[in-house]
Amino acid sequence: MPPLFTIGYEGLLQSQLLDLLHAAGASLLLDVRAVALSRKAGFSKSVLCASVTQRGIAYLHDRRLGTPKPGRQAARSGRTADMQAIFNAHMHTEPARQGLADAIALARTEKICLLCFEREPHACHRSIIAHMIRAETGQAIHHL
């Protein structure tokens, strides 16, 4: 079973993110942001997708695995515990459960990397998703 990667692009240039994905051997970048837009150059969905694809890495945005707006507001305010509670509640919705099932299926066959903004994995919902995937697959998690 391939390892499961996560990455937050806070503090990175797009080229640095691409180099990290390439060095890790990631085959699919799974963007788990609710809204795949960024004020940071190179990290909005269409531009990021084009750049990742040019490096031979597939790109998929799955908004079903994104943090709802109140969770994003809590995260921006540094209220990590509130964000986690909001996101955990979200993961009980049918769309989120289906998104997780799809991510688990991808993780079984692809070397995926979960992408979000926050640099620190413990402060980001991508760690929650990664642990949910690992609970089903047993994969090792590596935060890039």
Buried (B, 14 or more C-beta within 10 A) or exposed (E): EBBBBBBBBBEBEBEEBBEBBEEBEBBBBBBBBBEBEBEBEBBBBEEBBEBBEEBEBBBBBBBBBBBBEBBBBBBEEEBBEBBBBBBBEBBEEEEBEEBBEBBBEBBBEBBBBBBBBBBEBEBBBBBBBBEBBBEBBEBEBBBB
